Amino acid sequence: MRYRRFGRLGWQVSEIGYGMWGIAGGEGGWTGADDETGMEALRESVELGCNFFDTAWIYGRGHSEEMLGRLLAEQPDRRLYTATKIPPRDRAWPSRRDSGLADVFPADHIIEYAHRSLECLGVSSIDLLQFHVWEDSWADDERWQQPIAQLKSEGLISGVGISINRWEPWNVLKTLDTGLIDAVQVIYNIFDQAPEDDLIGACAERDIAVIARVPFDEGSLTGTLTKDTTWPEGDWRASYFVPENLEASVERADRLKPVVPAGMDLPELALRFILDNPAVSTVIPGMRSLRHVRANCGVSDGVPLDDDVRAELRRHRWDRTPTAWSQ
């Protein structure tokens, strides 16, 4: 495993991190998860050098955090970095332009969920506490700044991050100027190249870490979906891949397949595209099995993309705007 500097926090984190949404199951998540398989996958990732784990209280209502807490307790001699997220109080993903800070992240809510996450994780301090939605209009509002400063002064958190709403990489730029944000988490993949326009450069200038999430575009960039793919009732993907999205995603993935170099598959190409950008601190694929862990961690070998392949991938950029199904 190769490691990268995590912005001004200076941590050396694995360039392949662990996205823990799909591992916990529960309402509003991904079906098919079980704790035994999930813990096996987490343990294997550590053995392969992964040291950055991204979770959230809402993933299983604390269950994902508890699983990570079990892993941390089993690995007392390893430095594993914990990143989690405060859920919006109104439980609305994403936030919207008219979302008020008092309804989404009031001070007492920020403090309450920081303590909930500390308890679930079984740690005395969280490495990175992130806001799970964001509106840039809140940038200068002291009502979120003060509780964050309090948590830092008490040693309960080390860094502060923002998980940016889907397809809105611009919706944090003003907040970066406050100097209070240590990391941003953004959807960045072969299709979603828009973060390169302004966000990634702004982060590089300010020495803010970039966490690339959704590297496989919720599954379309694995190349395994078809227009007939379905999911069990209650699986989040069933609400995301409505017919108009599923059909378009499959068609675009099919157009990508001829670009995949010999000896490589589409998921590997998807990860290599992201790692090819030195401004990315870590990419956090969801990994729900030993097979996923071994395949994804194996991409961390420092081999760059061929120039011709890189240029071809630029042609597959897909700019999208949020809709009713793109929560």
Backbone bond lengths (Angstrom), bond angles and torsions (degrees), N, CA, C in turn:
res aa  C-N    CA-C-N  psi(-1)  N-CA   C-N-CA  omega(-1)  CA-C   N-CA-C  phi
1 M - - - 1.465 - - 1.524 109.71 -
2 R 1.303 115.68 137.36 1.459 121.61 175.88 1.530 109.10 -99.11
3 Y 1.329 116.16 156.19 1.457 120.93 -174.30 1.525 110.24 -125.97
4 R 1.322 114.85 152.29 1.452 121.20 179.91 1.531 109.51 -132.28
5 R 1.316 115.00 153.66 1.469 120.52 178.68 1.522 109.05 -74.30
6 F 1.336 115.54 132.87 1.457 121.42 -176.66 1.536 109.61 -93.87
7 G 1.333 114.55 70.38 1.458 120.01 177.24 1.510 112.59 56.90
8 R 1.326 115.37 -152.33 1.465 120.60 -174.40 1.519 113.27 -71.01
9 L 1.341 117.23 -12.90 1.462 119.08 173.98 1.523 111.27 -68.50
10 G 1.344 115.86 -21.53 1.453 120.67 171.28 1.517 116.36 77.20
11 W 1.329 117.62 4.54 1.463 119.51 179.30 1.519 110.58 -67.89
12 Q 1.295 116.72 149.27 1.454 122.18 170.92 1.531 107.03 -99.44
13 V 1.326 116.21 104.88 1.461 120.24 -175.08 1.524 110.06 -112.10
14 S 1.303 115.27 151.91 1.467 120.66 178.31 1.519 109.39 -64.07
15 E 1.336 116.30 135.23 1.462 118.18 -178.10 1.530 111.51 -69.53
16 I 1.316 117.62 -20.58 1.458 122.10 166.90 1.524 107.21 -103.43
17 G 1.332 116.00 107.41 1.449 121.13 176.01 1.522 109.64 -95.67
18 Y 1.309 116.00 -171.05 1.465 120.52 -175.14 1.522 108.98 -123.94
19 G 1.334 116.61 113.71 1.453 121.66 174.47 1.516 109.70 -87.57
20 M 1.322 117.97 122.62 1.466 121.17 -167.51 1.521 114.75 -105.99
21 W 1.335 118.78 14.50 1.457 119.27 -179.99 1.534 111.12 -61.65
22 G 1.321 116.80 -54.59 1.456 120.63 -172.75 1.509 115.22 -71.80
23 I 1.322 117.62 -9.53 1.462 120.36 -172.20 1.527 112.68 -84.57
24 A 1.340 117.22 -18.20 1.461 119.99 -171.94 1.516 113.89 -97.75
25 G 1.351 117.74 -20.48 1.454 120.32 -177.34 1.518 110.49 68.01
26 G 1.328 116.60 -156.34 1.453 120.53 178.01 1.509 112.35 92.77
27 E 1.331 115.25 173.26 1.456 122.11 -178.05 1.525 111.12 -58.43
28 G 1.337 116.20 133.14 1.448 120.56 177.38 1.508 114.41 77.38
29 G 1.339 117.47 10.30 1.455 120.39 -178.04 1.516 112.10 -114.52
30 W 1.318 115.54 -148.41 1.454 122.48 -179.30 1.520 108.60 -105.53
31 T 1.299 117.02 131.72 1.456 120.27 178.88 1.530 110.18 -76.90
32 G 1.326 115.65 164.22 1.454 121.01 174.82 1.504 115.14 92.70
33 A 1.341 117.25 3.35 1.462 119.35 -179.52 1.524 110.50 -84.91
34 D 1.332 116.82 144.94 1.460 120.61 170.53 1.520 107.98 -141.19
35 D 1.312 115.44 146.44 1.459 120.36 -171.51 1.525 113.50 -63.43
36 E 1.302 117.55 -37.94 1.469 119.77 -177.40 1.531 110.66 -62.59
37 T 1.343 115.84 -48.52 1.463 119.45 178.67 1.518 110.67 -64.64
38 G 1.331 115.94 -40.48 1.460 119.72 -179.59 1.514 112.53 -63.11
39 M 1.318 117.54 -43.20 1.458 120.35 179.48 1.532 110.82 -67.09
40 E 1.311 117.71 -36.98 1.467 119.88 175.45 1.523 110.71 -59.62
41 A 1.339 115.81 -43.57 1.457 120.27 -179.29 1.529 110.95 -65.59
42 L 1.320 116.78 -42.61 1.460 120.13 178.69 1.532 110.94 -61.77
43 R 1.313 117.08 -45.38 1.468 120.10 -179.49 1.533 111.06 -63.21
44 E 1.326 116.43 -40.58 1.461 119.52 179.85 1.523 111.22 -65.14
45 S 1.328 116.42 -36.56 1.466 118.80 179.52 1.526 110.84 -62.51
46 V 1.315 116.43 -39.38 1.466 119.77 178.35 1.529 110.29 -63.99
47 E 1.315 116.29 -42.57 1.469 119.75 178.90 1.522 111.33 -61.72
48 L 1.327 116.79 -29.73 1.462 120.86 -179.71 1.532 112.59 -89.80
49 G 1.331 116.25 3.18 1.466 119.73 172.88 1.506 116.18 105.37
50 C 1.325 119.23 -1.13 1.465 121.03 178.70 1.526 109.32 -68.11
51 N 1.331 116.20 132.29 1.468 118.28 179.34 1.526 113.35 -134.73
52 F 1.339 117.37 9.84 1.465 120.87 179.93 1.523 108.94 -123.79
53 F 1.334 115.72 122.30 1.458 121.20 -174.21 1.523 109.71 -126.10
54 D 1.334 114.83 124.15 1.463 120.58 -176.90 1.524 109.71 -111.12
55 T 1.317 116.07 121.54 1.451 121.45 179.86 1.523 108.76 -134.57
56 A 1.327 116.49 -167.40 1.468 122.44 178.21 1.517 107.52 -163.88
57 W 1.334 116.20 150.49 1.457 118.31 178.80 1.532 110.76 -59.93
58 I 1.324 117.04 -37.01 1.466 120.06 -174.93 1.522 112.58 -68.31
59 Y 1.321 119.00 -17.67 1.462 121.28 178.42 1.531 108.69 -72.16
60 G 1.310 115.70 93.10 1.455 119.48 -177.52 1.506 113.57 77.87
61 R 1.334 117.92 19.19 1.472 122.20 -178.90 1.524 110.75 50.62
62 G 1.318 114.76 55.02 1.459 121.66 178.47 1.513 114.76 95.37
63 H 1.333 117.47 -12.54 1.467 119.22 -174.70 1.533 112.21 -67.96
64 S 1.325 117.26 -40.79 1.467 119.93 177.52 1.527 110.09 -61.20
65 E 1.328 116.72 -42.36 1.463 119.91 177.34 1.533 110.59 -61.87
66 E 1.327 116.53 -40.35 1.467 119.12 179.15 1.524 111.47 -64.29
67 M 1.325 117.41 -37.28 1.463 119.98 176.56 1.522 110.61 -63.98
68 L 1.322 116.13 -42.45 1.459 119.04 177.17 1.522 110.23 -64.34
69 G 1.330 116.50 -37.78 1.461 119.88 176.79 1.519 112.30 -60.07
70 R 1.327 116.88 -38.52 1.465 120.54 176.26 1.521 110.64 -62.34
71 L 1.324 115.82 -42.92 1.462 120.07 179.39 1.528 110.71 -62.25
72 L 1.330 116.48 -44.88 1.459 120.25 -179.76 1.529 110.75 -60.94
73 A 1.331 116.30 -40.79 1.462 119.78 -179.04 1.525 111.59 -66.11
74 E 1.340 116.47 -30.16 1.464 121.00 179.69 1.528 112.42 -78.79
75 Q 1.342 116.18 -15.96 1.463 120.24 -172.86 1.533 110.58 -124.19
76 P 1.326 118.31 56.71 1.472 119.82 -173.65 1.525 114.23 -65.25
77 D 1.311 117.54 -20.09 1.463 120.10 -176.40 1.527 113.09 -98.06
78 R 1.333 117.17 1.74 1.464 120.47 178.89 1.524 109.72 -108.27
79 R 1.321 116.35 143.41 1.467 120.50 177.16 1.520 107.90 -88.44
80 L 1.324 115.88 102.67 1.456 122.31 178.56 1.527 108.21 -112.59
81 Y 1.308 116.35 130.23 1.462 121.32 -175.62 1.527 110.75 -93.21
82 T 1.332 115.04 132.18 1.461 121.78 -178.55 1.522 110.51 -106.04
83 A 1.330 115.32 127.88 1.460 121.42 174.09 1.522 107.46 -126.87
84 T 1.318 116.84 125.72 1.461 119.91 177.50 1.521 109.07 -136.00
85 K 1.353 115.52 179.82 1.464 119.45 -171.37 1.520 111.61 -137.28
86 I 1.334 114.59 143.72 1.459 122.02 174.40 1.528 107.90 -83.85
87 P 1.335 119.09 125.50 1.462 119.34 177.90 1.523 110.93 -74.05
88 P 1.313 118.67 149.34 1.466 119.52 173.38 1.522 110.41 -64.40
89 R 1.307 117.15 139.05 1.461 119.37 -177.45 1.523 111.82 -62.77
90 D 1.357 116.73 -33.69 1.461 118.93 -179.45 1.524 112.60 -81.85
91 R 1.358 116.22 0.61 1.463 122.71 177.83 1.536 111.95 55.95
92 A 1.307 116.53 36.45 1.467 121.50 178.85 1.517 109.52 -109.29
93 W 1.337 115.71 117.47 1.470 122.57 174.76 1.521 108.53 -117.45
94 P 1.323 118.86 122.85 1.464 127.72 -6.82 1.523 110.64 -82.27
95 S 1.331 116.12 175.80 1.458 119.84 168.81 1.532 107.68 -71.75
96 R 1.320 115.62 165.90 1.464 120.22 -179.64 1.518 109.87 -127.87
97 R 1.338 115.57 169.86 1.451 119.39 -175.13 1.520 112.73 -56.51
98 D 1.329 117.83 -30.86 1.457 120.12 -178.55 1.524 112.72 -94.61
99 S 1.327 117.90 8.27 1.465 120.98 177.45 1.527 109.11 -69.74
100 G 1.322 115.74 128.87 1.460 119.91 179.47 1.516 111.32 -93.03
101 L 1.308 117.13 140.03 1.462 120.79 -179.25 1.521 111.29 -57.11
102 A 1.323 117.43 -37.49 1.459 121.06 -178.60 1.521 111.92 -63.93
103 D 1.326 117.26 -25.48 1.461 121.50 179.53 1.527 112.60 -89.99
104 V 1.322 116.84 -18.67 1.457 121.11 -173.43 1.532 112.03 -108.02
105 F 1.326 117.18 -51.23 1.461 120.70 -178.36 1.534 111.67 -135.01
106 P 1.331 118.04 63.21 1.467 118.51 172.50 1.524 110.01 -64.98
107 A 1.315 116.67 158.41 1.462 120.73 -173.42 1.520 112.97 -58.66
108 D 1.335 117.70 -43.71 1.466 118.79 -177.62 1.521 111.77 -66.27
109 H 1.328 116.79 -30.29 1.467 121.55 177.46 1.530 110.69 -68.66
110 I 1.312 116.89 -42.96 1.469 121.39 177.89 1.522 110.04 -58.90
111 I 1.331 116.40 -48.07 1.465 121.09 -179.76 1.524 110.91 -64.23
112 E 1.334 116.45 -44.47 1.469 120.30 -178.36 1.521 111.91 -58.94
113 Y 1.344 116.45 -46.83 1.462 118.40 -174.97 1.523 112.32 -77.89
114 A 1.308 117.60 -24.71 1.466 118.61 171.44 1.533 109.22 -61.95
115 H 1.321 116.56 -43.56 1.458 120.39 179.73 1.526 111.63 -69.81
116 R 1.337 117.36 -36.92 1.465 119.07 176.11 1.523 110.80 -60.62
117 S 1.329 115.80 -44.02 1.462 119.60 -178.73 1.525 111.30 -67.64
118 L 1.320 117.23 -38.73 1.459 120.19 176.10 1.524 110.63 -58.01
119 E 1.328 115.93 -42.45 1.465 120.10 -179.47 1.529 111.20 -67.75
120 C 1.329 117.00 -45.23 1.465 119.97 -179.80 1.524 111.41 -62.80
121 L 1.321 116.72 -41.20 1.460 121.35 -178.50 1.527 112.50 -76.51
122 G 1.326 116.61 -21.16 1.456 120.06 -179.00 1.512 112.79 69.51
123 V 1.341 116.43 34.09 1.460 120.54 -178.99 1.525 109.71 -122.38
124 S 1.315 115.73 163.19 1.463 120.25 178.17 1.520 111.85 -91.62
125 S 1.336 116.95 -15.15 1.450 120.82 179.78 1.526 109.48 -152.61
126 I 1.316 116.00 138.57 1.466 122.56 177.71 1.531 108.04 -94.27
127 D 1.315 116.59 131.58 1.461 118.92 -178.99 1.525 111.92 -65.48
128 L 1.339 116.78 -49.09 1.459 119.87 -177.59 1.520 109.27 -136.13
129 L 1.325 116.59 115.34 1.463 122.15 176.07 1.523 107.94 -103.33
130 Q 1.335 116.06 122.01 1.458 121.65 -174.10 1.534 111.43 -115.20
131 F 1.316 115.61 148.23 1.459 121.68 169.51 1.526 107.09 -81.68
132 H 1.347 117.13 130.65 1.464 120.24 -171.30 1.521 113.34 -81.87
133 V 1.315 118.44 -13.90 1.468 123.75 169.66 1.520 105.98 -140.66
134 W 1.332 115.98 169.86 1.470 116.65 -179.45 1.520 111.53 -161.36
135 E 1.362 113.85 148.09 1.459 122.81 169.98 1.520 107.51 -127.63
136 D 1.317 116.53 127.87 1.461 120.15 -176.16 1.527 112.26 -67.00
137 S 1.332 116.57 -17.44 1.464 119.91 177.33 1.529 111.52 -67.07
138 W 1.334 117.04 -14.94 1.466 120.70 178.44 1.527 112.52 -85.83
139 A 1.307 117.55 -1.56 1.469 121.85 -168.21 1.529 113.20 -47.70
140 D 1.318 117.65 -51.62 1.463 121.05 -171.93 1.521 113.76 -94.88
141 D 1.305 117.47 11.71 1.461 121.88 -177.30 1.533 109.63 -81.43
142 E 1.324 116.15 118.54 1.462 120.61 -176.83 1.527 112.72 -69.26
143 R 1.318 117.37 -12.39 1.467 119.29 -176.50 1.523 112.94 -69.06
144 W 1.336 118.97 -21.51 1.468 120.22 170.70 1.519 110.82 -98.44
145 Q 1.318 116.65 -28.00 1.453 119.87 -177.80 1.524 112.62 -68.12
146 Q 1.328 116.64 -39.55 1.462 120.14 -176.34 1.533 113.26 -66.27
147 P 1.344 119.05 -47.90 1.473 117.05 178.22 1.522 113.33 -64.50
148 I 1.316 117.23 -32.38 1.461 119.99 176.54 1.526 110.38 -65.19
149 A 1.341 115.61 -43.29 1.468 119.29 177.23 1.520 110.75 -62.07
150 Q 1.321 116.86 -37.97 1.460 120.87 178.62 1.524 110.88 -63.65
151 L 1.335 117.25 -47.02 1.466 121.03 179.97 1.522 111.05 -61.44
152 K 1.323 116.46 -38.46 1.469 119.64 177.76 1.530 110.98 -67.36
153 S 1.322 116.42 -44.55 1.460 119.60 -176.94 1.522 111.40 -64.83
154 E 1.335 116.71 -28.70 1.463 121.45 178.66 1.530 112.07 -84.83
155 G 1.329 116.59 -2.44 1.452 120.62 178.75 1.518 113.94 74.85
156 L 1.333 116.90 18.64 1.462 120.82 -177.69 1.521 112.85 -85.98
157 I 1.325 116.77 -20.42 1.463 121.99 175.05 1.521 108.53 -139.54
158 S 1.339 115.80 153.21 1.466 120.29 177.35 1.516 112.12 -102.32
159 G 1.341 116.45 -42.30 1.456 120.76 -176.84 1.517 111.47 -131.97
160 V 1.335 115.13 162.76 1.465 122.54 -178.73 1.516 108.74 -124.73
161 G 1.326 116.04 133.51 1.457 120.28 -179.90 1.515 112.11 -134.64
162 I 1.312 114.95 168.29 1.461 122.37 175.92 1.512 108.57 -128.97
163 S 1.322 115.98 128.89 1.458 121.76 171.82 1.522 106.51 -93.69
164 I 1.313 115.90 110.77 1.463 121.82 -170.18 1.526 110.64 -77.72
165 N 1.326 115.82 140.35 1.462 121.09 178.14 1.526 111.34 -53.67
166 R 1.312 116.02 148.81 1.456 121.91 179.25 1.532 111.45 -54.25
167 W 1.334 115.47 129.71 1.464 123.96 173.78 1.534 113.38 62.02
168 E 1.350 115.57 27.59 1.463 119.73 176.44 1.526 110.79 -131.85
169 P 1.321 119.44 56.87 1.463 120.30 -176.70 1.528 113.69 -64.51
170 W 1.317 116.59 -14.70 1.467 121.38 178.46 1.526 111.94 -80.74
171 N 1.340 117.20 -14.69 1.465 121.51 -167.66 1.526 112.50 -85.76
172 V 1.332 116.25 40.43 1.464 120.82 178.27 1.531 110.68 -155.70
173 L 1.320 117.36 -4.95 1.459 120.65 -170.39 1.525 113.03 -61.18
174 K 1.317 117.43 -40.59 1.466 120.42 178.09 1.521 110.55 -66.27
175 T 1.322 116.51 -38.04 1.459 120.61 -178.76 1.522 111.39 -64.57
176 L 1.327 117.33 -32.16 1.464 119.86 178.39 1.527 110.94 -60.99
177 D 1.334 116.69 -29.85 1.460 120.46 -178.76 1.522 113.17 -71.69
178 T 1.342 118.17 -12.17 1.462 119.74 178.05 1.520 111.72 -70.36
179 G 1.333 116.74 -20.11 1.460 120.13 -177.19 1.512 114.06 77.53
180 L 1.337 116.83 7.78 1.461 121.25 -175.97 1.527 113.62 -99.67
181 I 1.321 116.73 -8.02 1.460 121.01 -174.06 1.533 110.22 -103.12
182 D 1.321 115.52 126.57 1.460 121.24 -178.11 1.523 113.07 -98.22
183 A 1.337 117.35 -20.27 1.467 120.52 -176.52 1.521 109.96 -155.49
184 V 1.317 115.77 148.85 1.460 121.20 170.77 1.518 108.07 -123.84
185 Q 1.315 114.78 143.06 1.457 121.47 175.38 1.520 107.21 -113.73
186 V 1.325 116.68 125.00 1.460 120.55 -171.38 1.523 110.24 -141.73
187 I 1.331 116.06 146.85 1.455 120.67 173.38 1.533 108.15 -70.68
188 Y 1.330 114.99 120.25 1.462 120.95 -177.68 1.516 107.22 -147.15
189 N 1.330 116.49 119.20 1.461 121.24 -180.00 1.531 109.18 -159.53
190 I 1.300 117.38 -172.44 1.473 120.61 -177.42 1.508 111.41 -58.18
191 F 1.320 117.27 -39.51 1.457 120.57 177.71 1.528 111.67 -76.59
192 D 1.325 116.04 -47.15 1.467 121.63 -174.45 1.530 110.33 -93.31
193 Q 1.327 115.68 81.62 1.458 121.65 -178.77 1.524 113.15 -97.42
194 A 1.332 117.18 0.01 1.462 121.04 -176.42 1.525 114.47 -58.73
195 P 1.347 121.11 -30.27 1.470 118.92 177.06 1.521 113.89 -56.71
196 E 1.321 117.33 -21.01 1.460 119.98 179.05 1.534 111.93 -71.52
197 D 1.324 117.48 -20.31 1.463 120.08 -174.92 1.527 111.54 -63.90
198 D 1.328 117.44 -51.33 1.467 121.68 -176.01 1.520 113.64 -135.39
199 L 1.326 116.52 -40.06 1.459 119.88 -169.61 1.523 113.68 -65.02
200 I 1.319 117.48 -51.41 1.460 119.75 -173.84 1.527 111.02 -63.93
201 G 1.313 117.03 -39.42 1.460 119.94 176.42 1.518 112.30 -64.55
202 A 1.340 116.18 -39.91 1.466 120.43 178.46 1.522 110.78 -63.73
203 C 1.313 116.55 -37.98 1.464 120.30 177.86 1.529 110.84 -67.69
204 A 1.322 116.39 -42.20 1.466 119.89 179.59 1.530 110.86 -60.90
205 E 1.327 116.68 -41.09 1.465 120.48 -179.85 1.525 111.68 -63.43
206 R 1.315 117.37 -33.11 1.463 122.64 -175.60 1.529 112.69 -100.05
207 D 1.322 116.87 2.40 1.467 122.45 -178.86 1.522 111.48 59.41
208 I 1.337 115.23 43.04 1.456 123.05 177.78 1.524 108.30 -100.46
209 A 1.313 116.57 132.09 1.461 121.31 -178.33 1.532 110.71 -68.27
210 V 1.336 115.59 148.01 1.464 122.26 177.40 1.526 108.90 -118.17
211 I 1.322 115.53 120.61 1.469 122.42 175.25 1.525 107.15 -104.23
212 A 1.318 116.77 116.94 1.466 121.23 -179.47 1.521 108.89 -90.50
213 R 1.320 116.15 117.84 1.465 119.78 178.79 1.521 110.29 -110.50
214 V 1.330 115.71 168.33 1.472 124.30 179.17 1.533 110.81 54.90
215 P 1.328 118.68 50.15 1.459 120.40 -178.02 1.522 113.71 -63.91
216 F 1.335 116.33 -24.08 1.468 120.40 -178.28 1.535 111.98 -104.55
217 D 1.325 116.89 16.94 1.467 121.69 178.07 1.530 110.81 52.38
218 E 1.325 115.11 49.50 1.472 123.28 179.54 1.531 112.85 60.40
219 G 1.322 117.64 15.12 1.458 121.33 176.40 1.504 115.21 124.58
220 S 1.329 117.80 -21.30 1.465 118.23 -177.11 1.525 111.27 -66.80
221 L 1.333 117.98 -31.24 1.460 120.80 -179.51 1.530 113.11 -85.22
222 T 1.322 116.60 9.67 1.464 118.57 166.92 1.524 110.13 -85.25
223 G 1.327 116.44 -17.68 1.468 120.66 -179.53 1.508 114.14 77.78
224 T 1.326 116.91 9.74 1.467 120.09 -175.77 1.526 113.31 -100.43
225 L 1.326 117.96 -10.55 1.466 119.73 -178.56 1.530 110.73 -81.04
226 T 1.304 114.90 149.75 1.464 121.78 172.15 1.520 107.88 -127.70
227 K 1.310 116.55 170.95 1.461 119.33 179.49 1.527 112.16 -68.82
228 D 1.318 116.86 -9.67 1.462 121.14 178.80 1.530 112.68 -103.74
229 T 1.331 117.49 2.56 1.459 120.61 -179.16 1.530 110.41 -62.76
230 T 1.324 115.94 135.97 1.460 121.49 175.73 1.517 109.15 -130.99
231 W 1.330 116.24 163.81 1.456 122.01 178.69 1.518 109.04 -129.34
232 P 1.325 116.85 157.25 1.461 120.02 179.55 1.527 111.56 -63.57
233 E 1.305 115.62 156.30 1.454 120.66 177.35 1.528 109.72 -59.09
234 G 1.314 116.33 134.96 1.456 120.95 -179.02 1.511 114.30 93.11
235 D 1.309 118.14 -11.07 1.465 121.39 177.26 1.523 108.32 -78.29
236 W 1.343 116.05 129.48 1.461 121.07 -177.30 1.531 112.07 -55.90
237 R 1.311 117.24 -34.38 1.468 120.06 -176.86 1.521 112.50 -63.87
238 A 1.323 117.21 -25.57 1.461 119.84 178.47 1.520 110.84 -66.63
239 S 1.318 117.38 -32.16 1.461 120.57 178.84 1.529 112.25 -84.38
240 Y 1.336 116.34 -24.04 1.467 120.46 179.71 1.527 111.48 -82.39
241 F 1.318 115.43 -46.56 1.466 119.12 -178.39 1.534 110.33 -88.30
242 V 1.332 114.69 63.51 1.462 119.42 170.72 1.525 107.18 -65.22
243 P 1.343 118.63 162.63 1.470 119.61 -173.83 1.523 114.62 -49.72
244 E 1.328 118.38 -44.83 1.468 119.09 -176.98 1.522 111.69 -64.07
245 N 1.334 117.22 -33.71 1.461 120.11 179.69 1.518 111.36 -79.97
246 L 1.329 116.91 -43.14 1.462 120.23 -178.91 1.525 110.70 -61.68
247 E 1.308 117.34 -46.57 1.463 119.96 -178.13 1.518 111.47 -63.10
248 A 1.323 116.94 -45.75 1.468 119.98 -179.76 1.525 111.01 -65.61
249 S 1.328 116.95 -39.41 1.466 120.61 -178.80 1.525 111.52 -66.06
250 V 1.313 116.52 -43.35 1.465 120.57 179.49 1.523 110.53 -64.90
251 E 1.322 116.97 -42.55 1.467 120.18 179.86 1.518 111.24 -61.94
252 R 1.315 117.04 -41.61 1.464 119.88 -179.52 1.525 111.60 -71.01
253 A 1.324 116.48 -37.60 1.466 119.02 176.49 1.521 110.77 -64.82
254 D 1.322 116.80 -38.79 1.473 120.10 178.18 1.521 111.65 -63.20
255 R 1.332 116.60 -34.94 1.473 119.19 178.07 1.523 111.53 -71.08
256 L 1.322 116.19 -21.90 1.466 120.16 179.11 1.524 112.51 -80.17
257 K 1.295 117.40 -30.23 1.459 121.08 -171.35 1.533 113.99 -54.85
258 P 1.338 120.39 -38.52 1.468 119.02 177.80 1.531 113.96 -66.17
259 V 1.332 116.69 -15.49 1.462 120.89 -178.84 1.532 111.43 -82.07
260 V 1.324 117.33 -20.15 1.467 121.48 -174.64 1.532 109.86 -63.85
261 P 1.331 117.89 122.92 1.471 120.55 -178.73 1.531 111.82 -63.62
262 A 1.288 115.61 155.67 1.465 121.32 176.54 1.519 110.10 -57.73
263 G 1.312 115.75 139.48 1.451 120.65 179.05 1.512 114.42 81.84
264 M 1.311 117.03 6.57 1.453 122.39 -178.03 1.525 108.16 -129.84
265 D 1.326 117.95 153.71 1.458 119.84 172.82 1.525 109.03 -113.72
266 L 1.324 116.66 173.95 1.467 120.28 -174.47 1.528 112.54 -64.07
267 P 1.342 120.69 -42.44 1.466 118.56 177.28 1.532 113.06 -59.34
268 E 1.324 116.48 -39.36 1.465 118.58 178.02 1.521 110.83 -64.49
269 L 1.324 116.52 -42.92 1.458 119.71 178.25 1.525 110.48 -61.08
270 A 1.335 116.64 -40.46 1.454 120.64 179.95 1.529 111.42 -60.49
271 L 1.323 116.94 -43.21 1.460 120.21 178.40 1.521 111.64 -69.37
272 R 1.321 117.46 -40.61 1.470 120.14 -178.99 1.526 111.17 -65.15
273 F 1.328 116.99 -33.51 1.471 119.48 176.19 1.522 110.56 -58.96
274 I 1.320 117.29 -43.88 1.463 121.05 -178.20 1.525 111.03 -71.31
275 L 1.322 116.86 -44.90 1.459 120.44 -179.01 1.524 112.23 -66.54
276 D 1.317 116.43 -19.10 1.458 120.41 178.12 1.527 111.64 -66.71
277 N 1.335 116.48 -15.71 1.461 120.83 179.64 1.526 108.55 -95.10
278 P 1.344 118.26 111.13 1.467 120.37 -175.71 1.519 113.62 -67.15
279 A 1.338 117.52 -15.22 1.460 120.31 179.54 1.525 112.53 -77.85
280 V 1.322 117.08 -12.58 1.466 120.84 176.63 1.528 108.87 -79.63
281 S 1.330 116.16 127.46 1.455 120.25 -179.24 1.523 111.47 -81.40
282 T 1.329 116.30 -41.10 1.462 121.36 179.23 1.521 108.52 -160.85
283 V 1.320 115.67 152.33 1.464 121.68 175.06 1.523 106.61 -116.44
284 I 1.336 117.04 139.75 1.468 119.83 -171.01 1.533 111.84 -120.96
285 P 1.328 117.67 75.01 1.460 119.15 175.09 1.524 110.74 -65.18
286 G 1.330 115.31 148.07 1.447 118.95 171.25 1.521 108.67 -74.41
287 M 1.318 116.71 135.57 1.474 120.05 -176.48 1.524 107.75 -135.27
288 R 1.333 116.17 112.10 1.463 120.10 -173.20 1.529 113.19 -111.88
289 S 1.325 116.96 6.78 1.460 119.78 -179.41 1.519 109.64 -153.86
290 L 1.324 115.78 164.77 1.460 120.46 176.21 1.524 110.72 -59.89
291 R 1.310 116.39 -37.53 1.470 120.21 -179.32 1.531 110.45 -61.91
292 H 1.327 116.43 -44.38 1.466 119.66 179.03 1.527 110.84 -62.44
293 V 1.324 115.85 -44.97 1.465 120.39 -177.84 1.526 110.63 -60.39
294 R 1.315 116.59 -47.98 1.466 119.88 -176.40 1.522 111.52 -66.65
295 A 1.317 116.81 -40.21 1.464 119.59 -179.97 1.522 110.96 -66.95
296 N 1.330 117.12 -46.52 1.466 119.76 -175.52 1.525 112.06 -70.83
297 C 1.330 116.99 -43.48 1.466 118.88 179.41 1.521 111.35 -65.39
298 G 1.318 116.11 -28.05 1.457 119.84 179.48 1.512 114.47 -67.38
299 V 1.326 116.90 -15.15 1.476 120.15 179.39 1.526 111.20 -75.57
300 S 1.321 117.04 -16.84 1.463 120.71 -178.62 1.521 110.45 -79.95
301 D 1.342 115.40 79.32 1.458 120.07 -178.62 1.526 113.06 -130.37
302 G 1.331 116.20 2.21 1.463 119.88 176.97 1.506 115.41 77.32
303 V 1.329 118.58 6.08 1.467 121.03 -179.69 1.530 108.96 -81.82
304 P 1.324 118.71 119.94 1.463 120.94 -178.22 1.526 111.72 -78.65
305 L 1.308 114.96 162.19 1.457 119.93 174.50 1.519 110.21 -72.23
306 D 1.305 115.90 148.48 1.458 120.98 172.33 1.525 109.43 -63.43
307 D 1.325 117.41 143.39 1.471 121.49 -177.50 1.526 111.96 -56.59
308 D 1.316 117.32 -40.68 1.460 120.67 -178.73 1.525 111.25 -66.70
309 V 1.325 116.38 -39.27 1.465 120.11 178.03 1.520 110.08 -65.97
310 R 1.317 116.05 -44.27 1.454 120.33 179.60 1.527 110.69 -58.71
311 A 1.316 116.21 -44.30 1.467 120.43 -179.89 1.528 111.10 -64.24
312 E 1.320 116.58 -39.08 1.467 120.05 179.35 1.523 111.20 -65.96
313 L 1.313 117.00 -38.05 1.465 119.94 -179.16 1.524 111.61 -65.01
314 R 1.307 117.49 -27.23 1.473 120.37 176.74 1.528 111.06 -59.81
315 R 1.297 117.22 -28.55 1.452 121.65 -176.76 1.533 112.02 -76.32
316 H 1.335 116.31 -9.02 1.463 119.75 -177.11 1.526 112.55 -102.45
317 R 1.319 116.22 14.06 1.466 120.54 174.72 1.526 109.71 -59.39
318 W 1.330 114.77 138.81 1.472 120.54 -177.00 1.526 107.72 -133.86
319 D 1.309 116.60 100.01 1.459 120.74 -179.65 1.522 109.70 -84.12
320 R 1.338 115.69 123.87 1.451 121.58 -177.77 1.524 110.34 -126.39
321 T 1.295 116.11 158.30 1.459 122.28 176.18 1.524 108.75 -118.61
322 P 1.327 117.48 146.90 1.466 120.26 -178.85 1.524 112.54 -57.53
323 T 1.323 115.15 143.17 1.467 121.50 178.08 1.530 107.81 -134.11
324 A 1.326 115.56 -175.79 1.464 120.09 -176.93 1.523 111.88 -62.61
325 W 1.356 117.91 -27.11 1.460 119.77 -175.79 1.516 113.77 -99.90
326 S 1.322 118.42 -0.07 1.465 119.69 -171.30 1.532 112.78 -98.96
327 Q 1.324 117.96 35.10 1.450 122.30 -177.81 1.534 111.74 -58.34
